[in-house]
């Protein structure tokens, strides 16, 4: 049986306008890709090829300049995220689409276990169950238990990255976007992240991830899309 993609990008483009200088800076151009349940599509390419712009366009942090972002929601309806209502986008973020960025954002003085459990709270999961699931992911990513009840404010870059990953992995959305998920991590923790991503595949979660390490692409990617600088277009291929 042929599996339908959960996400399709058709001729996605993102440009940034510098109004004061009357200039338009191209970021991503003519990007076409598909993401499937239980599979990981890897975005690769040099710095400046617009990889993060693609993820931000899907999550609607950025508005798309042109093209379509077709997402098939849990109810079976296909929605163009580039043109969807803001309320619909927020609802999808709460329940179906997750994004692990390179930066950890959290409320001041919030405990790490609550930072990780926050998406589950928003979904209405019981607080104790949400915290238990958060702790299990923090354990799997080797964040010391003594840190779980502390705020991540003073954590190292690698520790904050583990918290950020734990929050995205614990939520288990239908579609998970990952922007360099292993940046700042030591090799041992990196392999723990690989194991977690493989478990998400088994749970039928669709993933679109940016990687710079080709060994991780070989370990994890089912499809690979290579981006070139916007003026040169985009190429697709297999790992």
C-alpha positions in Angstrom: 0.0 0.0 0.0 1.3 3.4 -1.0 1.7 5.8 2.0 0.7 9.4 1.4 3.0 12.2 2.5 2.0 14.1 5.6 3.8 17.2 4.2 4.5 18.5 0.7 6.4 21.6 -0.4 5.7 22.8 -3.9 8.0 25.5 -5.3 8.6 27.0 -1.8 10.4 30.3 -1.9 11.4 32.7 0.8 12.9 36.2 0.3 13.8 38.8 2.8 13.0 42.5 2.0 15.4 45.2 3.2 13.0 48.1 2.8 15.4 50.8 3.9 17.9 49.7 1.2 15.2 48.8 -1.3 16.7 45.3 -1.7 15.4 41.7 -1.7 17.6 39.0 -0.4 16.7 35.5 -1.7 16.9 32.7 0.9 15.2 29.6 -0.4 14.1 29.1 -4.0 11.9 26.5 -5.7 12.1 23.9 -2.9 10.1 20.7 -3.5 10.1 17.9 -1.0 7.8 15.4 0.7 7.8 14.1 4.3 6.2 10.7 5.2 4.9 9.2 8.4 7.6 7.0 10.1 10.3 8.5 7.9 12.9 11.2 8.1 13.7 13.6 5.3 17.1 15.3 5.7 17.8 18.8 4.5 21.5 19.4 3.7 23.4 22.1 2.0 26.0 24.9 2.6 25.4 27.7 5.0 23.2 30.3 3.3 21.2 27.8 1.2 18.0 28.5 3.2 17.6 25.3 5.2 16.3 27.0 8.3 14.1 29.3 6.2 12.3 26.2 5.0 11.6 24.9 8.6 10.5 28.4 9.7 8.2 28.7 6.7 6.6 25.4 7.6 6.1 26.4 11.2 5.0 29.8 10.0 7.7 31.7 12.0 8.3 33.2 8.5 5.7 34.0 5.9 6.3 32.3 2.6 7.1 34.5 -0.4 5.6 32.0 -2.9 4.8 28.3 -3.3 2.6 25.9 -1.2 3.1 24.0 2.0 0.6 21.3 2.0 0.1 19.5 5.4 -2.3 16.6 5.9 -3.8 17.0 9.3 -5.0 14.1 11.6 -8.6 14.6 10.4 -7.4 13.9 6.8 -7.8 17.5 5.5 -5.0 19.0 3.5 -4.1 22.5 4.6 -1.8 25.0 2.9 0.2 26.2 5.9 1.5 29.2 3.8 -2.1 30.6 3.7 -3.8 29.1 6.7 -5.5 31.3 9.4 -3.2 32.2 12.4 -5.6 30.4 14.8 -5.4 27.2 12.8 -1.6 27.4 12.8 -1.5 27.9 16.6 -3.9 24.9 17.0 -1.6 22.7 14.8 1.4 23.8 16.8 -0.3 22.7 20.1 -1.4 19.4 18.8 0.3 18.2 15.6 3.5 20.1 14.6 6.6 20.4 16.7 9.8 22.4 16.1 13.1 21.9 17.8 15.1 25.0 17.1 18.8 25.7 17.9 17.6 28.0 20.8 15.8 27.1 24.0 13.0 29.5 25.0 11.3 29.1 28.4 9.7 31.1 31.2 12.1 32.5 33.8 12.5 30.3 36.9 10.6 27.4 35.3 11.8 24.0 36.3 13.5 21.9 33.5 11.0 19.1 33.9 8.2 21.6 33.4 9.9 23.2 30.4 10.0 19.7 28.8 6.5 18.8 29.8 5.0 22.2 28.6 3.7 20.9 25.2 1.9 18.0 27.0 0.3 20.5 29.5 -1.0 22.4 26.4 -2.5 19.2 25.1 -4.4 18.6 28.3 -2.2 15.7 29.6 -2.4 15.2 33.4 0.5 17.1 35.1 2.0 14.1 36.8 1.8 12.0 33.7 3.4 14.8 31.6 6.2 15.2 34.2 6.8 11.4 34.2 7.1 11.4 30.4 9.4 14.5 30.5 11.7 12.8 33.1 11.9 9.6 31.0 13.1 11.6 28.0 15.6 13.6 30.1 16.9 10.4 31.4 17.2 9.0 27.9 19.2 12.0 26.8 21.5 11.7 29.9 20.7 15.0 31.5 21.7 14.6 35.2 18.7 14.3 37.6 20.1 17.0 39.9 19.2 19.5 37.1 15.6 18.5 36.5 14.2 20.7 39.3 16.3 23.7 38.3 15.7 26.3 35.7 17.9 25.9 32.5 19.0 29.5 32.8 22.5 28.7 33.9 22.9 25.4 31.9 25.7 24.9 29.4 25.0 25.0 25.7 24.9 21.3 25.4 22.6 20.9 28.5 20.2 23.5 27.0 20.2 21.6 23.7 19.3 18.4 25.5 16.4 20.2 27.3 15.2 21.6 24.0 15.4 18.2 22.3 13.6 16.5 25.2 10.7 18.9 24.9 10.3 18.2 21.2 10.7 14.4 21.6 8.4 14.1 24.6 5.6 15.9 22.8 5.6 13.3 20.0 3.8 15.4 17.4 2.6 14.0 14.0 5.3 16.2 12.3 8.5 17.1 14.0 10.9 19.7 12.6 14.5 19.5 13.8 17.1 22.3 13.2 20.5 20.7 13.7 19.4 18.6 16.6 22.8 17.3 17.6 24.6 20.7 17.6 26.6 21.2 20.8 26.3 17.6 21.9 29.1 15.2 22.7 29.4 11.9 20.7 27.8 9.8 23.5 24.7 12.0 23.8 24.5 12.3 20.0 24.0 8.6 19.8 21.3 8.8 22.4 19.5 11.3 20.2 19.9 8.9 17.3 18.2 6.2 19.3 15.4 8.5 20.2 14.8 9.6 16.6 14.7 5.9 15.6 12.1 5.3 18.2 10.0 8.1 16.8 10.2 6.5 13.4 8.8 3.3 14.9 6.0 5.5 16.4 5.1 6.6 12.8 6.1 10.2 13.4 7.2 12.2 10.3 10.4 14.2 10.6 12.1 16.9 8.6 15.6 17.6 9.9 18.6 19.8 9.1 21.9 18.0 9.4 25.5 19.0 8.7 27.1 15.7 9.7 26.8 13.3 6.8 27.3 10.2 9.1 24.0 11.1 10.8 22.3 11.6 7.5 23.4 8.0 6.6 22.2 6.7 9.9 18.8 8.4 10.0 17.6 9.8 6.6 15.1 7.9 4.4 15.1 10.8 1.9 17.6 13.6 1.4 17.0 17.0 -0.2 20.1 19.1 -0.9 19.7 22.8 -1.1 21.9 25.2 -3.0 22.1 29.0 -2.6 18.8 30.5 -3.8 20.1 31.7 -7.1 21.2 28.2 -8.0 18.0 26.4 -7.2 17.5 23.0 -5.4 18.4 19.4 -6.0 16.9 16.2 -4.5 18.3 12.7 -4.1 18.6 9.6 -2.0 21.0 9.0 0.9 
